[in-house]
Amino acid sequence: MQEVDALMLAHYLIRVLMQEAAATQNIDPQRISFTGALKILRCRLPECAPEPEKIQQWYQRLVQEVAEETIPPRRHRINPRVIKQKMSKWPKKRAHHRHPPQPTKPFEESIVLCH
């Protein structure tokens, strides 16, 4: 449970970092690359100094660098999102297939023994 909590906290931290970076550029936070922000944070985390005044400078540089990781705006969807029908070599089941003819002979008469 602690590992799941840590992963969720790390995800939240990266999203907050992305939101702050987007606010500095005045763009939508969805335009900031999550994987880009994650890579930058992994790279810059060892550089973080334990002094409080240096942490603030480090964080501001981190936000600026993440703000440069923008992705282009999404294109508008041309085709509607639908489920395609699966291709099959067999014909579709129709109304006349739903009630096949029933056997007329009893079971014992329909068995053929071969020697």
C-alpha positions, 0 to 999 in steps of 0.5 A: 500500500505504501508503494501505491501511495508513493506512486500516486503522490509522485504522479500528483507531484508531476501533474502539479509541476506541469500545471505550474509550468503551463501557467508560466507560459499561459497555455493549457496544462494538457499541452505539457508533456507528462513523460518529458516532465518526468524525464526532466524531474528524474534528471534534475532531482540529484541537483536539488540542494538541501538549503531552502533558498537554493531549493526555490531557485532549483524549483524555478529552473525546473518549472522553466525547463518543464514549460519548454516541453510542450506538445502540439495541439491535438488535431480534430477528429476526422472520423467518428469514434465507432467500433468496427465490425469484425471481419468473418468468412462466415455469413451473418446469422439471419432470421431463417437460421434461428429456428433450424428443422428438428429431427423427426426420428427417435434417437435410437433409429438415427444411430448407425453402427459400422463394423 
